[in-house]
């Protein structure tokens, strides 16, 4: 069976993406820092008939992330799709306006978003190139496309990830490997700030299947 590795898996987008791919016969490797939460997701997917396994790792620890992805590839006979969305790791990032942003204000978000994506991609891309098939999907906020001054330091890191993914998409053209960027301009689920547009994770997750199966678009921007 084909497999997808979801880096930054949680009960929102991660679980929704796992369900979409699982419903199409994919095995699912779930990567995040907390094993207990991952085990809960594995159990929920198993109850729905989806084969999944947990591989705890912190995206800031590139050695652990590499090992977790290698273990997932061994467990499932390879990784056909990588989805990178470590949003929860950004929760503790203090936000700064553009004029008040210094190098240290951007470093944490860059480590989580861009540097973690680079590390994860280096693990799975060589086998995809060799096979002439595979999909690399990277989740980001819509501030990567249309920045919000309140999120000056976070948007800078998001834009860096977006720029790199769009370049990777061009580099891989014609190889059979797809790289694409998903920018989400909505609060995912319920309980968001008043006045902020929201959407269920299940509504957004279908974009990932489209990008995997159509293999031509470099980016999808989701707005409400």
Secondary structure, DSSP 8 states (H G I E B T S, - for coil): --EEEEET--TTHHHHHHHHHHHTT-EEEEE-S-HHHHHHHHHHHHHTT--EEE----TT-HHHHHHHHHHHHHHHTS-SEEEE--GGGGTT-----GGG--HHHHHHHHIIIIIHHHHHHHHHHHHHHHHT-EEEEEEEEGGGTS--GGGHHHHHHHHHHHHHHHHHHHHTTTTTEEEEEEEEESEESS---TT--EE-HHHHHHHHHHHHHH---SEEEEE-
